[in-house]
Structure formats: structure tokens, C-alpha cells
Amino acid sequence: MILITGASGNTGRAVLDEVRRSGAAHRAMYRSEDDAKRAPAGTHAVIADFADKESLRKALDGVDVVFLVCSPIPQLVEFESNVIDASRDTGVKHIVLNSALGAGDYPKSFPSWHRAVEDKLRTSGIGYTIFRPNSFMQNIVAFDAPSIRQQGAFYAAMDDARISYIDLRDISAAVAKALISPKDHSGQVYELNGPQAVTQSELAAKISQACGRPVKFVDIPEEAQRKAMLEQGMPEWQVDALLGLQRYYTGGQGGEVTNVLPSVLGRPPITLDQFLAEFKDSFRTAA
Ligand SMILES: NC(=O)c1ccc[n+]([C@@H]2O[C@H](COP(=O)([O-])OP(=O)(O)OC[C@H]3O[C@@H](n4cnc5c(N)ncnc54)[C@H](OP(=O)(O)O)[C@@H]3O)[C@@H](O)[C@H]2O)c1
């Protein structure tokens, strides 16, 4: 029995789709009753809260393999640690952990939170597989598309840093393989990059080509970006963490292309051009 945590979120939902399609026995964990009611047909929903260990032990009863993912929030280490503790109490055999690129060598921002959980998991005595994905292609739609629609431009203190964006659907497909056949992936730490590394200016040119209107990237000072994020109402911890992560890329990391993802998937990953062609309407004025 596989338990998919974070099933209402971006990653958990996509992993749930993959596991459902495989026909493997599974259940999905939600925090709210409303979300649990919307579980897809054929999926048994359980309600639990990462902050409540007793609810976790109930959700984990009879579970062999767990997919562990939490929102990127300051409580991530505490919450994911609770799941590892409850998994040990209930006899879970294997945890597939959603970590992040940089957890291996960048002791700041989100990667350092994920690393703390990785270290706990590695010494827990439970079997594990760790996925460290690079930035999702879906972030481009979530974060850049709004100003592209309004102004034909997007802004960041990114200079000419490169990112090997990866499609969340490829991450989920790789994660599902480890959930379904944990022995084949036991003890592995997979650093997942997309098939092409691009600067933000190259990304702008690709978006422009996909959506058929001029799009430009504007490099701005980090202080201007910080001010804009705070003015949009983002909490200070999140601004610090996002800018800290951005410095991972401007420091020259996160722009590698490797064969880890295609070898886990057993097929070529989705390219940035394919992704942008699929989501081209998100960048158009009338979208
Ligand atoms: N975006 C990227 O480019 C990227 C790249 C690499 C790694 N990551 C990592 O990927 C992870 C997840 O991303 P995501 O986009 O899937 O996040 P998300 O959409 O926010 O989903 C997080 C899930 O965690 C659940 N959750 C939060 N607090 C909970 C609690 N107390 N009890 C039970 N469930 C709780 C949420 O449930 P509710 O719906 O109830 O809140 C939601 O289902 C993050 O840790 C991030 O650091 C992201």
C-alpha cells in the first residue's frame, strides 16, 4: 500500500495521477475534508495533518511505501520529520522523499531545509529514495506569465544565470516508478535536471516564439526585486528564501544537463519548447 501525502498540492496531485494510472494499491492524504471529497475516483482518501502525529499514525496504518512532500514553508523540517517518526512507529518500509536540487551542496534557503529532512531520513532505518528536482517549468506559468500578459516582460535579478527547468509531470513519473518498485531505487539520490539549460533572456525568446508576441526579460537589482515581492504581500521569510534560492543560480549552479532523468524515466523528458507550446495561451494578453 502506497500513501501519497500532499495530494492536494502540485507535486502530490501529479504523483497521485501517475500511481492511479499504474493500478498500484494506494491512498491519498489530504489535510482538509473538502480536498479529500475531491479525491479522484478509485483513490481512497485519508485526512491527516503533518502537525498531528496521531493523525499521521492512523493514515499510515497498513502502509508500506510513502511519498513525502510538504509545501515550502518554515515548518517543513518539523512536519516532514513527524511523518518519518510516525512511519517508523507504524512499520513503513520505504519513503520516497521530494527534496530539491541544491540539497547536496547549497546550505541555504529551501535546499538547506530539505537537506535536514534528508539527513533524518537517511539515519531513520527506513528504506528511502530521494528526489532533488530543479526548478519546475510550471513556475514559468505561475510566476512569469502574469507580468508577461500585462506588460510583455518579466523581471528578476538573474543576470545571465542558467536554469535547467524540468516539467513537473516528468518528476512525478520518475517518483511514481520509485513508489511502485522501491527496491529498484532503494538508497538512490536522484538529482533531476531538465533537458536544456537557458538564461532568462533565452527563455523570453522561447516564450515569444511560442506565444507569437514580443516578450522580454528585464534584469533588475536584487533590492528592487525584494521591494516588489514585499509590495505584492509576500511574507519576509518567503522573500528571503526565494532570493536565497535565486542566488544558487546566479552563483553558477542549477544549469547542468544530465542523463539522470531520462534514465529513470526510460524515455526522453519533455522539452522546454514542448512545454511552452502547450501553455502558450497563458502568455497571451487575452488569456
Ligand atoms: N517549485 C519548484 O520549482 C520546486 C523545485 C524543487 C523542489 N520543490 C519542492 O517541492 C515541494 C512541494 O511543492 P508543491 O508545489 O507541490 O507544493 P504545494 O502545491 O504547496 O503542495 C504542498 C502540499 O503539502 C500539504 N501540506 C502543507 N501543510 C500541511 C499539513 N500541516 N498537513 C498536511 N498536509 C500539508 C498541502 O496541503 P494543503 O493543500 O492542505 O495546504 C499540499 O497538499 C516543496 O517542498 C518545494 O521546496 C519545488
The ligand as a Tripos MOL2 file, in Angstrom:
@<TRIPOS>MOLECULE
LIG
   48    52     1     0     0
SMALL
NO_CHARGES

@<TRIPOS>ATOM
      1 N1          8.5320   24.7160   -7.3900 N.am      1 LIG1
      2 C1          9.7340   24.2720   -7.6820 C.2       1 LIG1
      3 O1         10.3280   24.6630   -8.6890 O.2       1 LIG1
      4 C2         10.3960   23.2470   -6.8010 C.ar      1 LIG1
      5 C3         11.6100   22.6920   -7.2010 C.ar      1 LIG1
      6 C4         12.2170   21.7350   -6.3910 C.ar      1 LIG1
      7 C5         11.6110   21.3480   -5.2110 C.ar      1 LIG1
      8 N2         10.4320   21.9230   -4.8480 N.ar      1 LIG1
      9 C6          9.8150   21.4930   -3.5780 C.3       1 LIG1
     10 O2          8.6070   20.8480   -3.8710 O.3       1 LIG1
     11 C7          7.8090   20.8540   -2.6740 C.3       1 LIG1
     12 C8          6.3050   20.9200   -2.9500 C.3       1 LIG1
     13 O3          5.9700   21.7560   -3.9530 O.3       1 LIG1
     14 P1          4.4400   21.8350   -4.3810 P.3       1 LIG1
     15 O4          4.4360   22.8610   -5.4520 O.co2     1 LIG1
     16 O5          3.8740   20.5010   -4.6580 O.co2     1 LIG1
     17 O6          3.7730   22.4150   -3.0450 O.3       1 LIG1
     18 P2          2.2400   22.6790   -2.7480 P.3       1 LIG1
     19 O7          1.4610   22.7750   -4.0210 O.co2     1 LIG1
     20 O8          2.1950   23.7830   -1.7610 O.co2     1 LIG1
     21 O9          1.7630   21.3160   -2.0290 O.3       1 LIG1
     22 C9          2.1460   21.0170   -0.7310 C.3       1 LIG1
     23 C10         1.2150   20.0050   -0.0990 C.3       1 LIG1
     24 O10         1.5840   19.8980    1.2870 O.3       1 LIG1
     25 C11         0.3810   19.9030    2.0370 C.3       1 LIG1
     26 N3          0.5350   20.3690    3.4150 N.ar      1 LIG1
     27 C12         1.0620   21.5430    3.8500 C.ar      1 LIG1
     28 N4          0.9680   21.6360    5.1780 N.ar      1 LIG1
     29 C13         0.3540   20.5010    5.6080 C.ar      1 LIG1
     30 C14        -0.0130   19.9890    6.8730 C.ar      1 LIG1
     31 N5          0.2050   20.6710    8.0070 N.pl3     1 LIG1
     32 N6         -0.5940   18.7650    6.9340 N.ar      1 LIG1
     33 C15        -0.8320   18.0540    5.8140 C.ar      1 LIG1
     34 N7         -0.5080   18.4840    4.5740 N.ar      1 LIG1
     35 C16         0.0780   19.6920    4.4800 C.ar      1 LIG1
     36 C17        -0.5280   20.8500    1.2940 C.3       1 LIG1
     37 O11        -1.8640   20.6530    1.7280 O.3       1 LIG1
     38 P3         -2.9130   21.8910    1.7690 P.3       1 LIG1
     39 O12        -3.4580   21.9710    0.3610 O.co2     1 LIG1
     40 O13        -3.9160   21.4850    2.7740 O.co2     1 LIG1
     41 O14        -2.1380   23.1170    2.1530 O.co2     1 LIG1
     42 C18        -0.2660   20.4040   -0.1390 C.3       1 LIG1
     43 O15        -1.0330   19.2690   -0.4620 O.3       1 LIG1
     44 C19         8.3400   21.9610   -1.7980 C.3       1 LIG1
     45 O16         8.8670   21.3790   -0.6400 O.3       1 LIG1
     46 C20         9.4220   22.6090   -2.6540 C.3       1 LIG1
     47 O17        10.5160   23.0750   -1.8870 O.3       1 LIG1
     48 C21         9.8080   22.8420   -5.6200 C.ar      1 LIG1
@<TRIPOS>BOND
     1     1     2 1
     2     2     3 2
     3     2     4 1
     4     4     5 ar
     5     4    48 ar
     6     5     6 ar
     7     6     7 ar
     8     7     8 ar
     9     8     9 1
    10     8    48 ar
    11     9    10 1
    12     9    46 1
    13    10    11 1
    14    11    12 1
    15    11    44 1
    16    12    13 1
    17    13    14 1
    18    14    15 2
    19    14    16 1
    20    14    17 1
    21    17    18 1
    22    18    19 2
    23    18    20 1
    24    18    21 1
    25    21    22 1
    26    22    23 1
    27    23    24 1
    28    23    42 1
    29    24    25 1
    30    25    26 1
    31    25    36 1
    32    26    27 ar
    33    26    35 ar
    34    27    28 ar
    35    28    29 ar
    36    29    30 ar
    37    29    35 ar
    38    30    31 1
    39    30    32 ar
    40    32    33 ar
    41    33    34 ar
    42    34    35 ar
    43    36    37 1
    44    36    42 1
    45    37    38 1
    46    38    39 2
    47    38    40 1
    48    38    41 1
    49    42    43 1
    50    44    45 1
    51    44    46 1
    52    46    47 1
@<TRIPOS>SUBSTRUCTURE
     1 LIG1         1 GROUP 0 **** ****
